[in-house]
Amino acid sequence: MAGIQLFKAKYEVEECLAEIRECLEVGWTGLGFKTVQFEDAWKNYTGLPFAHYTNSSTIGLYLAVDILKEQYNWNDDDEIITTPITFISTNHAIEKSHMKAIFADVDDSLCLDPKSVKERITDRTRAVMYVGMGGNMGNYYDIVKICEENGLKLILDAAHMAGTRHGGVIPGKEAEVVVYSFQAVKNLPTADSGMICFKRGELDEIVRKKTWLGINKDTYQRTTNSGNYKWRYDVEYVGEKGHGNSIMAAIGLVQLKYLDRDNAYRRQLAGWYREGLKSCGDKVKMVRIEAGCESSCHLFQICVDKRDELMMALNAEEIYPGVHYANNINYRMYDYAKGTCPYADYVSEHTISLPMNMYVTYEDVQRICDIIKKFVSGEKGTNGAYI
């Protein structure tokens, strides 16, 4: 029996190769050409007004905070309310801009708890960083309302949310900026890349300069510009080398065509897991998906006692789950917040992400569920394993 991996990207190989071949034949593999096409395709898909292709979602998050801080004259040590249950990029983006991450607790969707967010607002609060954990929305629209009522900017970390909809609509128009991930194991996979989508056009113009070292004309613009002095440019910012390239964008263009199809299968997997584990009752707590949310289902997460032992039992059967995520408050740069988010503490020690890739079958899900059910009931085979 082959091992069942947590993630395994599925590519439309021949179509991807054809798109990449076009880049090679044209002789343009960097910024421009396919990156422009992918940005246009993403705006069309999401309905968001602006989109800039980056080499990772991490650089997108860093620049989102950096640009908002600059534009709205935020000060060092001003506060952004954020979640402790996320990949570290989310909160490093705040720290890198010399602002302070104020951690609010999560709820049973593993997204920010609105009540906890309200309790953290001070006269130094400038924004809320919201993470759509696993592709779910949690109480997103409650957070939108809190931001509106308190004059706060909303940053949506949508790393897991490619294709997530609510009432048939892609969320994010309410946010000041949305950042997506197309990293190697995401629902829309490339080798690594992302998209940053500002609400305002002037900020989109700024991020394009800042991802090209602050230069006010990128190489594609200078190549396609028919005027004289196209080689001249100014450097307006001390920027980053953060833009995406046409090879990755070529893959993204293909994978975008299949995103809704693949997400539909992920929702089917999640449905099979829910059906297979419902008899466990409170022994297996499944993460809540809110009414009206058509989740991308990047993750399917459960909370169990003896999480590490269950992971070893699954590993013994060549099933390889994951953990999303360790409580960021436990990292040394954020330990000033220890003890402030009790449910996040619990989640960090009890949550497992079960295999959710396009190669997992109904039979695989049944086998995984059977092992989990036997584990939580204490049933062991003659060899001592939970099988």
N, C-alpha and C positions, 0 to 999 in steps of 0.2 A: 504494500500500500504506500503510495507517495505521500509525503508530508503535506499538511495543509497549512499554508502560510497566512499570516495576518493580511499582508498586502502582496499583490502581484499584478503589476500593470498589464493591461491588455492594449496592444497597439494594432491599428489597421496598417499592417506593415507595408504592403505594396503601395497603398495610397500615400503613406508617409514618405516612402522612398521616391515616389514620383514628384512630390512637392519639393523634397530636398534636392533632387536632381535638377529641378528648374533653377534653384538657387545656384547650383554649381555651374550649370550651363550659362546662365546669365553672368556669372562671376561676381555675384553680390551675396555674401553670407552674413554681413553685419547688420547694423542698425539701418532700418529702411527696407523698402521692397516688401518682404513678407511681414515685417513687424507692423507696417502701416495697414496691410490687409487684415491682419489679425485684430488690431485695434478697432478697425471698422466693423469687423464681424462680431466682436465682443459687445460693442455699443448696440448693434442691431439686436443681438441675442438678449441682452439684459435690459435695454431701454434706458440705460444710464447715459447722460449727455457727453461725458468725456471718459477716455480710457488711455492710459499710457503703459506700454509693455516694458517690464523690468526684468532684470536677470534673476530676481527672487522676490518672494513676498516679503522677506525680511527687510530688504532695502526699501521696499514700498512702505512698510510700517515706520522705519526710521525716518524717512523723508516726510511722511504724513505728519508726524509729530513736529519735526523740525520746521516745516513750512507753516503749519498752523501757529506754532509758537512765534515765529517771526512776523507773520501777518497780523496777529491779534495782540502783539506786544506782551505776551506772557513773560513772566520773570522766571529766573532760576528758582527752583524749589516751589513754584506753583504746583498744584496737584492735579493729577488725572486719576479718577477712580477706575479700577481695573479688576480683573479676576485673577485669583491665584492658581486656577486650574486651566492651564494653557501651555503651549510650547513657549520656551523662554524668550523667543524673539519678540513676543507681544510686549512684555514688560521691559526688556532691554531697550526697546524703542523709546520708552519714557525716560529711562535712566540715561541713555546716550544724549538726550537733549537737556540734561541737567534739571529735569523736573522730578517730582516725587510721585511714585506709584503708591496710591492709597487702595488697599485691598478690601473689596467687599466680598461677602460670602456668596456661594452659589446655591441654587435650589435643586429640585429633583430632575431638572432638565440639564443640569451641570452648566447652565448659563447663569449670568449674574442675577441675584435675587433683588428685585426692585426695592423691597423694604430695607435691605442692607445698604443698597446704594443711597437711598434717602438719608439714612443715618450717618453716612460718611461725608455729606456735602458740608463744606465750610466756605468762608469768604475767600479762600485760596483755591477752591476748585474751579477748574477751567474746562474740563472735558470728561467724558466717559468713554473708555475703551471697551467695546462690547465684542465678545467672541461667540460666534455661532457654533458652539461645540458639536462636533460630529456631523455638522450640516443642519442641526436643529436650530430653531429660532428662540426657544424658551419664551420669556416674557419681553421680547424685543420691543413691542409697541408700547408697553408700559414704560420702558426705559426711554423711548423716544419722547413720550409725554413728560417724563421727569426732566429731561434735558430742555425741552421747550419751556417748561414752567420756571426753570432756574437759570435760563440763559447760558446753558452749557453746550459745547460742541460735542457731536457724536462721531466717534471714529469706529467704523465697523470692520473688525478683523474677520473677514469672510474666507479665511484660508480653507475651511472645510465646506464652504457653501456654494461651490460652483453648481448651478442648476437648482438650488433650493428655491421654492416658491411658497407664497402664502396667498390663498385665494386666487391662484393662477398667476400671481405677479411676483417678479423677482424683487426682493427687498433691497433697500439701500438708498433710494431716492431721498429718504428722510435724513440721511447722514451727511456730514460735511465731506467725508471721504470714505471710500470702501476699498479694501485691499484683498485681492484674491491670490491664491497659490496654485501654480501648475507644476509643483514639484513632482519628482519621479513616481510617488505612490499616490498622488491625489486622484480625484475622480476624472479630471482632465489632465492626464500626465504628459509632461515633456521631461527632458533630463532635469531641468530646474528652470523656473521662471515664474513671473507673477504679473499682476495687472493692478495699477493704482488708478482709481476713478474718483476724481474730485467733482464736487457739485458745481464749482465755479470755474469758468474758463480761464481766468487770469492765474488761478493756481495750477491748472493743467499746464499752462505755458511755463510757469516757474519750475515745475517738477521736470519737465523735459530738458530744461537747461541744467538743473541740478544733477540729473542722472548722466549728463555728458560734461562733467567736471566744471559746470558753470558756464560753458561756452554757449553763445546765443545763436549759433547755427550749427546743426549737426552735419555730419559728412554727407548724408543723403541729400539734405537741402542744398548743400554747396555743389553737389554733383548735378542735381537736376535744375539748378538755377541757371538760366540762360543769360543773365546780365553780366556786365563787367564787374570785376573785383569780387567775384564769388568766393575767392580764397580768403578774403578779409573777414575776420570775426572779432568780437569782443568777448572777454571773460567777465561775466557779471557776478559770479558767486564762486566761493571755494566749494566746489561740488564733489560728486562721487562718480565713479565709473559704474553706473548702475543700470544702464539700459539693456534691453534684451537684444537678441540677434535673430537673423532671418532663418537660421537652421532650426532653432527651437520654435520659432513662430510657425514655420512650415508644419512641424509636427502638431502644434496647437490648432492650426486651421483644420487639419484632418480630424483630430480627436473631438473638436467642438461639434462636428456634424453628428457624432454618436453619443454625446454627453447625455441627452435625455433618455436615449435607449438604455445606456449603461446604468443610469440612476434608477430607472424603472426596475431593472433587475436587482439592484441593491435594496430597493424597497421590498421586493419579493423575498430576498434573503432575510431581511429584518422581520417580515411577517412570519416566515417559517420559524425563526428563532423564538419569537413571541409565543407562537402557538405551541412550540415544543417545550417551552420552559414555564408555561403558565401554571402547570400543576405543582410547581415548586413553592408557590405562594410567596411568603415574606422571606424565605430562605434565599431567593434570587430576586433582587430588586432590579427591575429593568428601567433604564433611563426614560423619562417621560418625553414623548413627542406631543407638542401642543396641538390642539384642534385647529384645523385649517392649514396646517403646515404640510407641504409636500417636500419632505426632507431629501437632501442629496444622499443621506445615509452613508456618509463617508466612514462613520464608525457605528458599531452596535455595541453598547456598553452595558454591563451588569455590575451590580455590587453584591459581594458575597463575603461571608466570614471565611477566614483562613484562605485569603486570596492567593498567597504565594504557594500554599500547598496545592491548591487547585491548578495553578499554572504548571506546577511540576507534574501533576497527574495527567494533564493534557499533553505536556511535552513528552511524557513517557509513551504516549500513543501517537507521536509525531504530528501533534497539533500545536501550532505556535501562535498563541494570542499575544496581546501587548498591553501596555498600561498607558493611558492618556488622561491626566498627566500627573507627575509628581507635583505636590504642592509647592509652587514657586517660593512661598514664604520660607521654606526650609533651606533655600540657597542663601549663602552668607551675605550677599548684598541686599537681601530683602528680609533678613531675620528680625528687623525692628518691628515687624508686624506679627510675630509669633503669638499664637493664641487668640487672634482676632477673628478667625474664620473657622468655627468649629466644624461645620458641615464639610468644608473643603478638606479639613484634616481627616475626616472620616473617609471621604471619597478617595483621597490619595492613597489610603491603606487598603481599600476594599474593592476598587474598580478594576475590571478586566475588559479589554476590547477584544471581541471575538472575530475570527477570520471573516473578512468582508471583501472578497475580490471576485472578479468576473469568472473565475474558474471553480469557485465553490459551488457544489451541487446540492440538491435537495437531500440526497443520501448523506453527504458530508455534514449538513446541518443536523440531521437526525442523530448521526453518530456523536457529534459534539454535545448535543443536548442530552443524550443518554448518559454520557460520562459525567456531565455536570449534575444531572439528577441523582445518579448513584453516589456521587461525591457528597452532595449536601444531605443525603439521607443516611450517609455512613456505610453504605453497602460496598463490600469489597469482594473481589474474586479470590480464588484459591491462592493466587500468587501475591495477594496483598494489594493489587492495583484496583483502582476504581473503574472496572470495566465489566 
